[in-house]
Amino acid sequence: SSGINAEYGGSELHRTFQNNFTGPTLLTQGLLPLIRRAATINPRKTKILSISSKSGSVGHPRFMIGGAYDYRCSKVAINRTARNLAAQLGKEGVIVLPVCPGWAATDMGNRGHLTAEVPVVDSIQGVRQAIRDATQNTNGIFVDHLGDYPPW
């Protein structure tokens, strides 16, 4: 049988959430005093970057498929956290950016029968441009390496 119970045990789900959501969220929480201080010195240029994925989109038609519950749900959680942080810290001049680097051709992207779509250099350049382009108007809004704002 297939489905969430057959595909994932609790340890895999826990590990993925630790890596993709809990760890980054706790790190950000621990750095908040420094982030706030940076924003007083350099407002509107202090940014928090969250690595997300279109796989975490609950509105993108390409990902309206089953499977990968652990990964997808952890990315939904990091996107929601970014939106919350943007609401909390935006008035202090902090910009929060959840970004999808694309399906980059890394060891993780190319495994088994899977072949990633985005050259690593293009992914990096796109993420760097997304960071430069992020403003208070886009604070907390999910963006991809192409500068598009996919639904999530």
Sequence and secondary structure as in RCSB ss.txt:
>XXXX:A:sequence
SSGINAEYGGSELHRTFQNNFTGPTLLTQGLLPLIRRAATINPRKTKILSISSKSGSVGHPRFMIGGAYDYRCSK
VAINRTARNLAAQLGKEGVIVLPVCPGWAATDMGNRGHLTAEVPVVDSIQGVRQAIRDATQNTNGIFVDHLGDYP
PW
>XXXX:A:secstr
  SHHHH  HHHHHHHHIIIIIHHHHHHHHHHHHHHHHHHHSTTTEEEEEE  GGG SS GGG S   HHHHHHH
HHHHHHHHHHHHHHGGGTEEEEEEE  SB STTTS TT   SB HHHHHHHHHHHHHH  GGGTT  EETTS   
  
